[in-house]
Amino acid sequence: MHPSREQESLGSGTVLAFDFGAKRIGVAVGDLTRGIAHPLSTIAFEDNRRRMDAIAALVAEWRPARLIVGVPGGERADAHPLRARIGRFVRRLQARFGIKVVPHPFPDHHAFRAEDFAFGDSDPVVMTEKDAVKCKRIVAGNPQAQFWVFPVSASLDPAFERRLLEKLGGSKAA
C-alpha cells in the first residue's frame, strides 16, 4: 500500500499520543507512513518526575517524529479541572523533548461535523473511542484523513463501587 499525499506531507516515523489524567496517562503509538495507531501503555505514576522518566523511556525506545496530547476544549474548557495540569504537561514535553503541540480542542459531548476536522493541516486526528463512535460517518466519508482512536476504560475505587452497588441493588454487596 502506498502512502497518501497527505501522509507523505507528514513525513515518516512514529507518533506517541498521550491522554493525560490526574492518576494515569494513556499512551498510544502510531505510524505516520501507514496511518495506523494502537494503544501502547498506561503510565500510572502520579508524580511528575516518574511520569517524565517513563515518557523518556518510551521516547528513547520509539524515537517518535511527533508527540500529540489530548486537550479538553470548548466554551468551558478553561474551567476543566485538568486544563492547567495538561498545559504544564505539554510545556514539560516541549522543554524536555523539543516538541510542538498544536491542539484542536472540542467540548465534551460535541456534535461533530465534517467541517470540524478541516484544520488546514494533515496531522492525525486523535480522539477517544467515545468520540470515534460519534464520528463514524465522518471518518468513513474522509478516507484521506488519519483518525487515531484511544481506547477508553474506567476503573472505580473499590469502596465507591461497593457503595454504588448497594444503592443500585438496595442491599449490601458481597
Stockholm file with secondary structure:
# STOCKHOLM 1.0

chainA/1-174         MHPSREQESLGSGTVLAFDFGAKRIGVAVGDLTRGIAHPLSTIAFEDNRRRMDAIAALVAEWRPARLIVGVPGGERADAHPLRARIGRFVRRLQARFGIKVVPHPFPDHHAFRAEDFAFGDSDPVVMTEKDAVKCKRIVAGNPQAQFWVFPVSASLDPAFERRLLEKLGGSKAA
#=GR chainA/1-174 SS CCCCHHHHHHCSSEEEEEEECSSCEEEEEEETTTTEEEEEEEECCCSHHHHHHHHHHHHHHHCCSEEEECCCCSTTGGGCTTHHHHHHHHHHHHHHHCCCCCCCCCCTTCCCCGGGGCCSSCCCEEEEHHHHHHTHHHHHTCTTSCEEEECCCCCCCHHHHHHHHHHHHSSCCC
#=GC SS_cons         CCCCHHHHHHCSSEEEEEEECSSCEEEEEEETTTTEEEEEEEECCCSHHHHHHHHHHHHHHHCCSEEEECCCCSTTGGGCTTHHHHHHHHHHHHHHHCCCCCCCCCCTTCCCCGGGGCCSSCCCEEEEHHHHHHTHHHHHTCTTSCEEEECCCCCCCHHHHHHHHHHHHSSCCC
//
